[in-house]
Amino acid sequence: MPSDQNPQGGKTFGLLKAQQRDRLEEINKEYLEDQKYSDEEDLADKLDSFKNKYAEFDLNDQGEIDMMGLKRMMEKLGVPKTHLEMKKMISEVTGGSSETISYRDFVKMMLGKRSAVLKLVMLFEDKANGSSLKPDGPPPKRDIASLP
């Protein structure tokens, strides 16, 4: 068996991730060409950010977020959810039509007006990680004269 056929290993996983990202990119193009979203501000940037967020989840072989992927992501974000809560989150995003969240569902949720729990968690996490006003590094040294 040639070595590139070996089902184990990071190379195969990396390839799968790359294929998933390509697929997400294709879907992003559809949204960019969709008239319904033409007035959405910074759509390309948003879609790029959604793609990266979505790809952070442990996606199943179909490139969708399943219950385990969602569970791991919620734990990673520090907001662990019960099985029932996650079922509700998935059904909220998919409208109850599926047990996994497809990228299309994810983007629709993030661009949509409804505030699904998952969307709120994602937006909150962005705010928490993104624009922190605190400067990096140790606090500036102060001399005695500047103290109140």
N, CA, C and O atoms as a GROMACS GRO file, in nm:
protein
  592
    1MET      N    1   0.086  -0.119   0.000
    1MET     CA    2   0.000   0.000   0.000
    1MET      C    3   0.090   0.125   0.000
    1MET      O    4   0.177   0.138   0.086
    2PRO      N    5   0.070   0.217  -0.096
    2PRO     CA    6   0.154   0.338  -0.096
    2PRO      C    7   0.131   0.420   0.030
    2PRO      O    8   0.022   0.420   0.088
    3SER      N    9   0.237   0.491   0.072
    3SER     CA   10   0.229   0.559   0.201
    3SER      C   11   0.123   0.669   0.202
    3SER      O   12   0.071   0.702   0.309
    4ASP      N   13   0.090   0.728   0.085
    4ASP     CA   14  -0.011   0.834   0.087
    4ASP      C   15  -0.153   0.778   0.104
    4ASP      O   16  -0.249   0.854   0.120
    5GLN      N   17  -0.165   0.646   0.100
    5GLN     CA   18  -0.295   0.583   0.124
    5GLN      C   19  -0.317   0.550   0.271
    5GLN      O   20  -0.424   0.501   0.309
    6ASN      N   21  -0.218   0.577   0.353
    6ASN     CA   22  -0.225   0.544   0.495
    6ASN      C   23  -0.334   0.627   0.563
    6ASN      O   24  -0.325   0.750   0.566
    7PRO      N   25  -0.436   0.561   0.619
    7PRO     CA   26  -0.550   0.636   0.676
    7PRO      C   27  -0.517   0.709   0.806
    7PRO      O   28  -0.590   0.800   0.845
    8GLN      N   29  -0.407   0.669   0.875
    8GLN     CA   30  -0.376   0.739   0.998
    8GLN      C   31  -0.284   0.856   0.972
    8GLN      O   32  -0.228   0.870   0.864
    9GLY      N   33  -0.272   0.938   1.074
    9GLY     CA   34  -0.168   1.041   1.069
    9GLY      C   35  -0.219   1.179   1.041
    9GLY      O   36  -0.329   1.198   0.989
   10GLY      N   37  -0.136   1.275   1.076
   10GLY     CA   38  -0.173   1.415   1.065
   10GLY      C   39  -0.186   1.462   0.922
   10GLY      O   40  -0.260   1.556   0.893
   11LYS      N   41  -0.112   1.396   0.830
   11LYS     CA   42  -0.115   1.440   0.690
   11LYS      C   43  -0.257   1.425   0.634
   11LYS      O   44  -0.310   1.516   0.570
   12THR      N   45  -0.316   1.308   0.659
   12THR     CA   46  -0.451   1.284   0.612
   12THR      C   47  -0.548   1.382   0.677
   12THR      O   48  -0.637   1.437   0.611
   13PHE      N   49  -0.529   1.404   0.807
   13PHE     CA   50  -0.615   1.498   0.880
   13PHE      C   51  -0.601   1.638   0.821
   13PHE      O   52  -0.700   1.708   0.801
   14GLY      N   53  -0.476   1.678   0.795
   14GLY     CA   54  -0.451   1.810   0.737
   14GLY      C   55  -0.516   1.824   0.601
   14GLY      O   56  -0.569   1.930   0.568
   15LEU      N   57  -0.513   1.717   0.524
   15LEU     CA   58  -0.574   1.718   0.392
   15LEU      C   59  -0.725   1.734   0.404
   15LEU      O   60  -0.787   1.811   0.331
   16LEU      N   61  -0.784   1.660   0.499
   16LEU     CA   62  -0.928   1.669   0.523
   16LEU      C   63  -0.965   1.812   0.561
   16LEU      O   64  -1.061   1.868   0.509
   17LYS      N   65  -0.886   1.871   0.653
   17LYS     CA   66  -0.911   2.009   0.696
   17LYS      C   67  -0.903   2.104   0.575
   17LYS      O   68  -0.986   2.194   0.561
   18ALA      N   69  -0.803   2.083   0.490
   18ALA     CA   70  -0.785   2.170   0.374
   18ALA      C   71  -0.906   2.158   0.280
   18ALA      O   72  -0.955   2.257   0.227
   19GLN      N   73  -0.951   2.035   0.259
   19GLN     CA   74  -1.068   2.014   0.173
   19GLN      C   75  -1.191   2.080   0.233
   19GLN      O   76  -1.272   2.141   0.163
   20GLN      N   77  -1.205   2.068   0.366
   20GLN     CA   78  -1.320   2.130   0.433
   20GLN      C   79  -1.314   2.282   0.415
   20GLN      O   80  -1.416   2.345   0.385
   21ARG      N   81  -1.195   2.340   0.432
   21ARG     CA   82  -1.181   2.485   0.416
   21ARG      C   83  -1.215   2.528   0.273
   21ARG      O   84  -1.279   2.631   0.252
   22ASP      N   85  -1.173   2.447   0.175
   22ASP     CA   86  -1.207   2.478   0.035
   22ASP      C   87  -1.357   2.478   0.016
   22ASP      O   88  -1.412   2.565  -0.052
   23ARG      N   89  -1.422   2.379   0.076
   23ARG     CA   90  -1.568   2.370   0.064
   23ARG      C   91  -1.635   2.492   0.128
   23ARG      O   92  -1.730   2.547   0.073
   24LEU      N   93  -1.584   2.532   0.243
   24LEU     CA   94  -1.640   2.648   0.312
   24LEU      C   95  -1.620   2.773   0.225
   24LEU      O   96  -1.707   2.860   0.218
   25GLU      N   97  -1.505   2.780   0.161
   25GLU     CA   98  -1.473   2.893   0.073
   25GLU      C   99  -1.573   2.900  -0.042
   25GLU      O  100  -1.618   3.009  -0.080
   26GLU      N  101  -1.606   2.783  -0.099
   26GLU     CA  102  -1.705   2.777  -0.208
   26GLU      C  103  -1.839   2.834  -0.161
   26GLU      O  104  -1.903   2.912  -0.231
   27ILE      N  105  -1.880   2.793  -0.042
   27ILE     CA  106  -2.008   2.839   0.012
   27ILE      C  107  -2.003   2.989   0.037
   27ILE      O  108  -2.100   3.060   0.013
   28ASN      N  109  -1.888   3.039   0.086
   28ASN     CA  110  -1.873   3.183   0.106
   28ASN      C  111  -1.895   3.259  -0.024
   28ASN      O  112  -1.958   3.365  -0.025
   29LYS      N  113  -1.842   3.204  -0.134
   29LYS     CA  114  -1.859   3.270  -0.265
   29LYS      C  115  -2.007   3.282  -0.299
   29LYS      O  116  -2.052   3.385  -0.351
   30GLU      N  117  -2.084   3.177  -0.269
   30GLU     CA  118  -2.228   3.181  -0.296
   30GLU      C  119  -2.292   3.297  -0.220
   30GLU      O  120  -2.375   3.370  -0.275
   31TYR      N  121  -2.253   3.314  -0.095
   31TYR     CA  122  -2.310   3.423  -0.015
   31TYR      C  123  -2.270   3.559  -0.070
   31TYR      O  124  -2.349   3.652  -0.072
   32LEU      N  125  -2.144   3.569  -0.116
   32LEU     CA  126  -2.097   3.697  -0.171
   32LEU      C  127  -2.174   3.734  -0.298
   32LEU      O  128  -2.192   3.852  -0.328
   33GLU      N  129  -2.218   3.633  -0.373
   33GLU     CA  130  -2.291   3.659  -0.497
   33GLU      C  131  -2.441   3.669  -0.475
   33GLU      O  132  -2.515   3.708  -0.566
   34ASP      N  133  -2.488   3.636  -0.355
   34ASP     CA  134  -2.631   3.635  -0.326
   34ASP      C  135  -2.681   3.778  -0.303
   34ASP      O  136  -2.632   3.850  -0.216
   35GLN      N  137  -2.779   3.818  -0.382
   35GLN     CA  138  -2.834   3.954  -0.373
   35GLN      C  139  -2.892   3.983  -0.235
   35GLN      O  140  -2.889   4.096  -0.187
   36LYS      N  141  -2.944   3.877  -0.172
   36LYS     CA  142  -3.008   3.894  -0.042
   36LYS      C  143  -2.912   3.954   0.061
   36LYS      O  144  -2.954   4.022   0.154
   37TYR      N  145  -2.781   3.927   0.042
   37TYR     CA  146  -2.684   3.973   0.140
   37TYR      C  147  -2.600   4.091   0.089
   37TYR      O  148  -2.500   4.128   0.150
   38SER      N  149  -2.641   4.148  -0.024
   38SER     CA  150  -2.557   4.251  -0.087
   38SER      C  151  -2.544   4.376  -0.001
   38SER      O  152  -2.446   4.450  -0.016
   39ASP      N  153  -2.639   4.402   0.088
   39ASP     CA  154  -2.629   4.524   0.169
   39ASP      C  155  -2.563   4.496   0.305
   39ASP      O  156  -2.554   4.585   0.390
   40GLU      N  157  -2.518   4.372   0.324
   40GLU     CA  158  -2.452   4.335   0.450
   40GLU      C  159  -2.314   4.401   0.454
   40GLU      O  160  -2.234   4.385   0.362
   41GLU      N  161  -2.288   4.474   0.561
   41GLU     CA  162  -2.158   4.542   0.574
   41GLU      C  163  -2.045   4.442   0.592
   41GLU      O  164  -2.060   4.342   0.662
   42ASP      N  165  -1.931   4.470   0.529
   42ASP     CA  166  -1.810   4.388   0.544
   42ASP      C  167  -1.838   4.239   0.526
   42ASP      O  168  -1.782   4.156   0.598
   43LEU      N  169  -1.923   4.205   0.430
   43LEU     CA  170  -1.964   4.065   0.415
   43LEU      C  171  -1.843   3.973   0.395
   43LEU      O  172  -1.836   3.867   0.457
   44ALA      N  173  -1.749   4.012   0.310
   44ALA     CA  174  -1.634   3.925   0.282
   44ALA      C  175  -1.555   3.898   0.411
   44ALA      O  176  -1.515   3.785   0.438
   45ASP      N  177  -1.533   4.003   0.490
   45ASP     CA  178  -1.460   3.987   0.616
   45ASP      C  179  -1.536   3.897   0.712
   45ASP      O  180  -1.479   3.809   0.776
   46LYS      N  181  -1.666   3.922   0.721
   46LYS     CA  182  -1.749   3.842   0.812
   46LYS      C  183  -1.743   3.695   0.772
   46LYS      O  184  -1.724   3.607   0.856
   47LEU      N  185  -1.760   3.669   0.642
   47LEU     CA  186  -1.761   3.531   0.594
   47LEU      C  187  -1.626   3.464   0.623
   47LEU      O  188  -1.621   3.347   0.659
   48ASP      N  189  -1.520   3.539   0.606
   48ASP     CA  190  -1.388   3.485   0.632
   48ASP      C  191  -1.375   3.448   0.780
   48ASP      O  192  -1.323   3.342   0.814
   49SER      N  193  -1.424   3.536   0.865
   49SER     CA  194  -1.420   3.512   1.008
   49SER      C  195  -1.509   3.392   1.044
   49SER      O  196  -1.471   3.310   1.128
   50PHE      N  197  -1.628   3.382   0.981
   50PHE     CA  198  -1.717   3.267   1.007
   50PHE      C  199  -1.648   3.137   0.966
   50PHE      O  200  -1.656   3.036   1.036
   51LYS      N  201  -1.581   3.143   0.850
   51LYS     CA  202  -1.514   3.023   0.799
   51LYS      C  203  -1.410   2.975   0.900
   51LYS      O  204  -1.402   2.856   0.930
   52ASN      N  205  -1.332   3.068   0.954
   52ASN     CA  206  -1.228   3.031   1.050
   52ASN      C  207  -1.288   2.980   1.180
   52ASN      O  208  -1.240   2.883   1.238
   53LYS      N  209  -1.394   3.046   1.225
   53LYS     CA  210  -1.465   3.002   1.347
   53LYS      C  211  -1.516   2.859   1.328
   53LYS      O  212  -1.494   2.772   1.411
   54TYR      N  213  -1.585   2.840   1.215
   54TYR     CA  214  -1.648   2.710   1.187
   54TYR      C  215  -1.543   2.600   1.180
   54TYR      O  216  -1.563   2.490   1.232
   55ALA      N  217  -1.430   2.632   1.115
   55ALA     CA  218  -1.325   2.532   1.098
   55ALA      C  219  -1.256   2.498   1.231
   55ALA      O  220  -1.191   2.395   1.243
   56GLU      N  221  -1.272   2.587   1.331
   56GLU     CA  222  -1.215   2.559   1.463
   56GLU      C  223  -1.286   2.444   1.532
   56GLU      O  224  -1.227   2.373   1.614
   57PHE      N  225  -1.414   2.425   1.499
   57PHE     CA  226  -1.489   2.315   1.557
   57PHE      C  227  -1.429   2.185   1.509
   57PHE      O  228  -1.367   2.180   1.403
   58ASP      N  229  -1.446   2.078   1.587
   58ASP     CA  230  -1.408   1.947   1.537
   58ASP      C  231  -1.518   1.903   1.444
   58ASP      O  232  -1.624   1.858   1.488
   59LEU      N  233  -1.495   1.916   1.315
   59LEU     CA  234  -1.599   1.882   1.219
   59LEU      C  235  -1.596   1.732   1.193
   59LEU      O  236  -1.491   1.668   1.198
   60ASN      N  237  -1.714   1.676   1.165
   60ASN     CA  238  -1.717   1.534   1.131
   60ASN      C  239  -1.672   1.516   0.986
   60ASN      O  240  -1.633   1.614   0.921
   61ASP      N  241  -1.676   1.393   0.934
   61ASP     CA  242  -1.624   1.367   0.799
   61ASP      C  243  -1.697   1.446   0.690
   61ASP      O  244  -1.641   1.474   0.585
   62GLN      N  245  -1.821   1.479   0.717
   62GLN     CA  246  -1.898   1.556   0.619
   62GLN      C  247  -1.868   1.706   0.630
   62GLN      O  248  -1.921   1.787   0.553
   63GLY      N  249  -1.782   1.741   0.724
   63GLY     CA  250  -1.748   1.881   0.739
   63GLY      C  251  -1.859   1.959   0.810
   63GLY      O  252  -1.878   2.078   0.785
   64GLU      N  253  -1.930   1.891   0.898
   64GLU     CA  254  -2.037   1.958   0.972
   64GLU      C  255  -2.009   1.949   1.121
   64GLU      O  256  -1.930   1.866   1.166
   65ILE      N  257  -2.075   2.036   1.196
   65ILE     CA  258  -2.058   2.035   1.342
   65ILE      C  259  -2.159   1.938   1.399
   65ILE      O  260  -2.280   1.956   1.384
   66ASP      N  261  -2.109   1.835   1.465
   66ASP     CA  262  -2.202   1.742   1.530
   66ASP      C  263  -2.203   1.769   1.680
   66ASP      O  264  -2.139   1.862   1.729
   67MET      N  265  -2.276   1.688   1.751
   67MET     CA  266  -2.294   1.709   1.895
   67MET      C  267  -2.159   1.713   1.968
   67MET      O  268  -2.137   1.798   2.054
   68MET      N  269  -2.068   1.620   1.934
   68MET     CA  270  -1.939   1.615   2.004
   68MET      C  271  -1.855   1.738   1.972
   68MET      O  272  -1.789   1.794   2.060
   69GLY      N  273  -1.858   1.781   1.847
   69GLY     CA  274  -1.783   1.900   1.806
   69GLY      C  275  -1.832   2.022   1.881
   69GLY      O  276  -1.754   2.105   1.927
   70LEU      N  277  -1.964   2.033   1.892
   70LEU     CA  278  -2.025   2.145   1.962
   70LEU      C  279  -1.988   2.141   2.111
   70LEU      O  280  -1.956   2.242   2.172
   71LYS      N  281  -1.995   2.019   2.166
   71LYS     CA  282  -1.963   2.002   2.309
   71LYS      C  283  -1.820   2.047   2.336
   71LYS      O  284  -1.795   2.121   2.431
   72ARG      N  285  -1.725   2.001   2.252
   72ARG     CA  286  -1.585   2.038   2.272
   72ARG      C  287  -1.564   2.188   2.258
   72ARG      O  288  -1.489   2.248   2.334
   73MET      N  289  -1.632   2.248   2.161
   73MET     CA  290  -1.616   2.392   2.139
   73MET      C  291  -1.671   2.470   2.258
   73MET      O  292  -1.608   2.566   2.303
   74MET      N  293  -1.786   2.431   2.309
   74MET     CA  294  -1.846   2.501   2.423
   74MET      C  295  -1.754   2.490   2.545
   74MET      O  296  -1.738   2.587   2.620
   75GLU      N  297  -1.695   2.371   2.565
   75GLU     CA  298  -1.602   2.354   2.677
   75GLU      C  299  -1.480   2.442   2.658
   75GLU      O  300  -1.431   2.504   2.753
   76LYS      N  301  -1.430   2.446   2.535
   76LYS     CA  302  -1.312   2.527   2.505
   76LYS      C  303  -1.341   2.675   2.531
   76LYS      O  304  -1.253   2.750   2.573
   77LEU      N  305  -1.464   2.716   2.505
   77LEU     CA  306  -1.503   2.856   2.527
   77LEU      C  307  -1.537   2.883   2.673
   77LEU      O  308  -1.566   2.996   2.712
   78GLY      N  309  -1.534   2.775   2.754
   78GLY     CA  310  -1.562   2.793   2.896
   78GLY      C  311  -1.710   2.803   2.928
   78GLY      O  312  -1.748   2.852   3.034
   79VAL      N  313  -1.795   2.755   2.836
   79VAL     CA  314  -1.939   2.753   2.863
   79VAL      C  315  -1.994   2.613   2.835
   79VAL      O  316  -2.072   2.594   2.742
   80PRO      N  317  -1.954   2.515   2.918
   80PRO     CA  318  -2.002   2.379   2.892
   80PRO      C  319  -2.154   2.373   2.898
   80PRO      O  320  -2.217   2.441   2.979
   81LYS      N  321  -2.211   2.291   2.810
   81LYS     CA  322  -2.356   2.278   2.803
   81LYS      C  323  -2.395   2.132   2.825
   81LYS      O  324  -2.316   2.041   2.799
   82THR      N  325  -2.517   2.112   2.873
   82THR     CA  326  -2.568   1.975   2.887
   82THR      C  327  -2.605   1.922   2.749
   82THR      O  328  -2.618   1.998   2.654
   83HIS      N  329  -2.624   1.791   2.742
   83HIS     CA  330  -2.663   1.726   2.617
   83HIS      C  331  -2.791   1.790   2.563
   83HIS      O  332  -2.803   1.818   2.443
   84LEU      N  333  -2.886   1.812   2.653
   84LEU     CA  334  -3.015   1.868   2.613
   84LEU      C  335  -2.999   2.011   2.560
   84LEU      O  336  -3.060   2.049   2.460
   85GLU      N  337  -2.916   2.090   2.629
   85GLU     CA  338  -2.894   2.228   2.584
   85GLU      C  339  -2.831   2.230   2.445
   85GLU      O  340  -2.865   2.314   2.361
   86MET      N  341  -2.739   2.136   2.422
   86MET     CA  342  -2.674   2.134   2.291
   86MET      C  343  -2.770   2.089   2.183
   86MET      O  344  -2.768   2.141   2.071
   87LYS      N  345  -2.854   1.992   2.216
   87LYS     CA  346  -2.956   1.948   2.120
   87LYS      C  347  -3.042   2.068   2.081
   87LYS      O  348  -3.075   2.087   1.964
   88LYS      N  349  -3.079   2.147   2.181
   88LYS     CA  350  -3.161   2.266   2.158
   88LYS      C  351  -3.087   2.368   2.072
   88LYS      O  352  -3.145   2.428   1.982
   89MET      N  353  -2.957   2.385   2.100
   89MET     CA  354  -2.877   2.480   2.022
   89MET      C  355  -2.873   2.438   1.875
   89MET      O  356  -2.891   2.520   1.785
   90ILE      N  357  -2.849   2.308   1.852
   90ILE     CA  358  -2.841   2.259   1.714
   90ILE      C  359  -2.975   2.275   1.645
   90ILE      O  360  -2.982   2.318   1.530
   91SER      N  361  -3.082   2.240   1.715
   91SER     CA  362  -3.213   2.247   1.652
   91SER      C  363  -3.253   2.393   1.628
   91SER      O  364  -3.327   2.423   1.534
   92GLU      N  365  -3.205   2.483   1.713
   92GLU     CA  366  -3.230   2.626   1.696
   92GLU      C  367  -3.165   2.676   1.566
   92GLU      O  368  -3.222   2.759   1.495
   93VAL      N  369  -3.045   2.626   1.539
   93VAL     CA  370  -2.971   2.670   1.420
   93VAL      C  371  -3.026   2.605   1.293
   93VAL      O  372  -3.036   2.670   1.189
   94THR      N  373  -3.062   2.477   1.303
   94THR     CA  374  -3.103   2.404   1.182
   94THR      C  375  -3.254   2.406   1.162
   94THR      O  376  -3.304   2.355   1.061
   95GLY      N  377  -3.326   2.463   1.257
   95GLY     CA  378  -3.472   2.459   1.248
   95GLY      C  379  -3.526   2.319   1.272
   95GLY      O  380  -3.637   2.286   1.230
   96GLY      N  381  -3.446   2.238   1.341
   96GLY     CA  382  -3.490   2.103   1.376
   96GLY      C  383  -3.475   2.003   1.262
   96GLY      O  384  -3.517   1.888   1.274
   97SER      N  385  -3.415   2.046   1.150
   97SER     CA  386  -3.410   1.959   1.032
   97SER      C  387  -3.292   1.863   1.035
   97SER      O  388  -3.285   1.771   0.953
   98SER      N  389  -3.198   1.883   1.128
   98SER     CA  390  -3.077   1.803   1.125
   98SER      C  391  -3.015   1.794   1.264
   98SER      O  392  -3.041   1.878   1.350
   99GLU      N  393  -2.932   1.691   1.283
   99GLU     CA  394  -2.862   1.676   1.411
   99GLU      C  395  -2.721   1.730   1.402
   99GLU      O  396  -2.645   1.722   1.499
  100THR      N  397  -2.686   1.785   1.286
  100THR     CA  398  -2.555   1.847   1.270
  100THR      C  399  -2.577   1.986   1.212
  100THR      O  400  -2.678   2.012   1.147
  101ILE      N  401  -2.481   2.076   1.237
  101ILE     CA  402  -2.492   2.212   1.186
  101ILE      C  403  -2.403   2.223   1.062
  101ILE      O  404  -2.281   2.209   1.071
  102SER      N  405  -2.464   2.247   0.948
  102SER     CA  406  -2.386   2.264   0.826
  102SER      C  407  -2.333   2.406   0.822
  102SER      O  408  -2.380   2.493   0.895
  103TYR      N  409  -2.236   2.428   0.737
  103TYR     CA  410  -2.178   2.562   0.729
  103TYR      C  411  -2.283   2.663   0.682
  103TYR      O  412  -2.286   2.777   0.730
  104ARG      N  413  -2.368   2.621   0.589
  104ARG     CA  414  -2.475   2.712   0.542
  104ARG      C  415  -2.564   2.754   0.658
  104ARG      O  416  -2.598   2.872   0.672
  105ASP      N  417  -2.602   2.657   0.741
  105ASP     CA  418  -2.685   2.689   0.858
  105ASP      C  419  -2.611   2.786   0.950
  105ASP      O  420  -2.670   2.880   1.004
  106PHE      N  421  -2.481   2.760   0.967
  106PHE     CA  422  -2.398   2.842   1.055
  106PHE      C  423  -2.394   2.986   1.006
  106PHE      O  424  -2.414   3.080   1.084
  107VAL      N  425  -2.369   3.004   0.876
  107VAL     CA  426  -2.361   3.140   0.820
  107VAL      C  427  -2.497   3.208   0.828
  107VAL      O  428  -2.507   3.326   0.863
  108LYS      N  429  -2.602   3.132   0.795
  108LYS     CA  430  -2.738   3.191   0.803
  108LYS      C  431  -2.766   3.239   0.944
  108LYS      O  432  -2.825   3.345   0.964
  109MET      N  433  -2.724   3.158   1.042
  109MET     CA  434  -2.745   3.195   1.181
  109MET      C  435  -2.666   3.322   1.214
  109MET      O  436  -2.720   3.414   1.276
  110MET      N  437  -2.538   3.327   1.173
  110MET     CA  438  -2.454   3.440   1.209
  110MET      C  439  -2.498   3.569   1.139
  110MET      O  440  -2.483   3.678   1.194
  111LEU      N  441  -2.551   3.557   1.018
  111LEU     CA  442  -2.596   3.676   0.945
  111LEU      C  443  -2.742   3.710   0.976
  111LEU      O  444  -2.788   3.822   0.951
  112GLY      N  445  -2.813   3.612   1.030
  112GLY     CA  446  -2.956   3.629   1.052
  112GLY      C  447  -2.989   3.725   1.164
  112GLY      O  448  -2.901   3.765   1.241
  113LYS      N  449  -3.115   3.760   1.173
  113LYS     CA  450  -3.160   3.855   1.276
  113LYS      C  451  -3.190   3.783   1.408
  113LYS      O  452  -3.181   3.843   1.515
  114ARG      N  453  -3.224   3.654   1.398
  114ARG     CA  454  -3.259   3.582   1.522
  114ARG      C  455  -3.134   3.560   1.606
  114ARG      O  456  -3.026   3.537   1.553
  115SER      N  457  -3.150   3.568   1.736
  115SER     CA  458  -3.033   3.548   1.821
  115SER      C  459  -3.035   3.408   1.880
  115SER      O  460  -3.090   3.386   1.989
  116ALA      N  461  -2.976   3.315   1.808
  116ALA     CA  462  -2.962   3.178   1.857
  116ALA      C  463  -2.856   3.177   1.967
  116ALA      O  464  -2.765   3.260   1.968
  117VAL      N  465  -2.868   3.082   2.059
  117VAL     CA  466  -2.773   3.072   2.170
  117VAL      C  467  -2.630   3.061   2.116
  117VAL      O  468  -2.539   3.129   2.166
  118LEU      N  469  -2.610   2.976   2.016
  118LEU     CA  470  -2.477   2.955   1.961
  118LEU      C  471  -2.421   3.086   1.906
  118LEU      O  472  -2.303   3.116   1.924
  119LYS      N  473  -2.506   3.162   1.838
  119LYS     CA  474  -2.462   3.290   1.782
  119LYS      C  475  -2.416   3.383   1.894
  119LYS      O  476  -2.312   3.449   1.883
  120LEU      N  477  -2.494   3.389   2.000
  120LEU     CA  478  -2.458   3.475   2.113
  120LEU      C  479  -2.324   3.433   2.174
  120LEU      O  480  -2.241   3.518   2.208
  121VAL      N  481  -2.304   3.302   2.187
  121VAL     CA  482  -2.178   3.252   2.243
  121VAL      C  483  -2.062   3.293   2.152
  121VAL      O  484  -1.958   3.339   2.199
  122MET      N  485  -2.081   3.277   2.020
  122MET     CA  486  -1.975   3.312   1.923
  122MET      C  487  -1.943   3.462   1.929
  122MET      O  488  -1.826   3.501   1.931
  123LEU      N  489  -2.048   3.544   1.931
  123LEU     CA  490  -2.027   3.688   1.933
  123LEU      C  491  -1.960   3.730   2.063
  123LEU      O  492  -1.871   3.816   2.065
  124PHE      N  493  -2.004   3.668   2.172
  124PHE     CA  494  -1.946   3.700   2.302
  124PHE      C  495  -1.798   3.663   2.303
  124PHE      O  496  -1.714   3.739   2.353
  125GLU      N  497  -1.766   3.547   2.247
  125GLU     CA  498  -1.628   3.500   2.245
  125GLU      C  499  -1.543   3.595   2.161
  125GLU      O  500  -1.428   3.623   2.196
  126ASP      N  501  -1.598   3.644   2.051
  126ASP     CA  502  -1.527   3.740   1.967
  126ASP      C  503  -1.494   3.865   2.046
  126ASP      O  504  -1.382   3.916   2.041
  127LYS      N  505  -1.593   3.915   2.118
  127LYS     CA  506  -1.572   4.037   2.196
  127LYS      C  507  -1.468   4.012   2.305
  127LYS      O  508  -1.382   4.096   2.332
  128ALA      N  509  -1.477   3.894   2.368
  128ALA     CA  510  -1.384   3.862   2.476
  128ALA      C  511  -1.241   3.850   2.426
  128ALA      O  512  -1.147   3.893   2.493
  129ASN      N  513  -1.224   3.791   2.308
  129ASN     CA  514  -1.089   3.766   2.258
  129ASN      C  515  -1.038   3.878   2.169
  129ASN      O  516  -0.919   3.907   2.165
  130GLY      N  517  -1.129   3.940   2.097
  130GLY     CA  518  -1.089   4.032   1.993
  130GLY      C  519  -1.033   4.162   2.043
  130GLY      O  520  -0.911   4.180   2.049
  131SER      N  521  -1.118   4.252   2.078
  131SER     CA  522  -1.073   4.389   2.105
  131SER      C  523  -1.055   4.412   2.254
  131SER      O  524  -1.139   4.476   2.318
  132SER      N  525  -0.946   4.361   2.308
  132SER     CA  526  -0.922   4.392   2.448
  132SER      C  527  -0.849   4.525   2.452
  132SER      O  528  -0.757   4.549   2.375
  133LEU      N  529  -0.890   4.608   2.541
  133LEU     CA  530  -0.832   4.742   2.549
  133LEU      C  531  -0.705   4.744   2.632
  133LEU      O  532  -0.629   4.841   2.628
  134LYS      N  533  -0.682   4.636   2.706
  134LYS     CA  534  -0.563   4.632   2.790
  134LYS      C  535  -0.440   4.611   2.704
  134LYS      O  536  -0.440   4.524   2.617
  135PRO      N  537  -0.335   4.690   2.726
  135PRO     CA  538  -0.213   4.668   2.648
  135PRO      C  539  -0.147   4.538   2.690
  135PRO      O  540  -0.159   4.495   2.804
  136ASP      N  541  -0.077   4.475   2.595
  136ASP     CA  542  -0.007   4.352   2.627
  136ASP      C  543   0.118   4.385   2.707
  136ASP      O  544   0.171   4.496   2.701
  137GLY      N  545   0.163   4.287   2.781
  137GLY     CA  546   0.289   4.305   2.852
  137GLY      C  547   0.269   4.359   2.991
  137GLY      O  548   0.156   4.381   3.036
  138PRO      N  549   0.380   4.381   3.060
  138PRO     CA  550   0.370   4.428   3.200
  138PRO      C  551   0.319   4.571   3.205
  138PRO      O  552   0.336   4.646   3.108
  139PRO      N  553   0.257   4.611   3.315
  139PRO     CA  554   0.207   4.748   3.324
  139PRO      C  555   0.324   4.846   3.320
  139PRO      O  556   0.435   4.812   3.362
  140PRO      N  557   0.300   4.967   3.271
  140PRO     CA  558   0.409   5.063   3.263
  140PRO      C  559   0.462   5.096   3.403
  140PRO      O  560   0.387   5.100   3.500
  141LYS      N  561   0.590   5.119   3.410
  141LYS     CA  562   0.650   5.154   3.540
  141LYS      C  563   0.606   5.294   3.579
  141LYS      O  564   0.599   5.384   3.495
  142ARG      N  565   0.576   5.312   3.707
  142ARG     CA  566   0.533   5.445   3.752
  142ARG      C  567   0.634   5.496   3.855
  142ARG      O  568   0.685   5.420   3.937
  143ASP      N  569   0.658   5.623   3.849
  143ASP     CA  570   0.746   5.674   3.953
  143ASP      C  571   0.659   5.731   4.065
  143ASP      O  572   0.539   5.752   4.046
  144ILE      N  573   0.718   5.754   4.177
  144ILE     CA  574   0.644   5.794   4.296
  144ILE      C  575   0.566   5.924   4.274
  144ILE      O  576   0.456   5.941   4.328
  145ALA      N  577   0.621   6.013   4.194
  145ALA     CA  578   0.555   6.143   4.170
  145ALA      C  579   0.419   6.125   4.100
  145ALA      O  580   0.330   6.208   4.119
  146SER      N  581   0.403   6.017   4.018
  146SER     CA  582   0.278   6.002   3.944
  146SER      C  583   0.169   5.935   4.026
  146SER      O  584   0.054   5.929   3.981
  147LEU      N  585   0.201   5.884   4.142
  147LEU     CA  586   0.100   5.819   4.223
  147LEU      C  587   0.006   5.922   4.284
  147LEU      O  588   0.047   6.033   4.315
  148PRO      N  589  -0.119   5.885   4.302
  148PRO     CA  590  -0.215   5.981   4.358
  148PRO      C  591  -0.185   6.015   4.503
  148PRO      O  592  -0.257   6.094   4.564
   0.00000   0.00000   0.00000
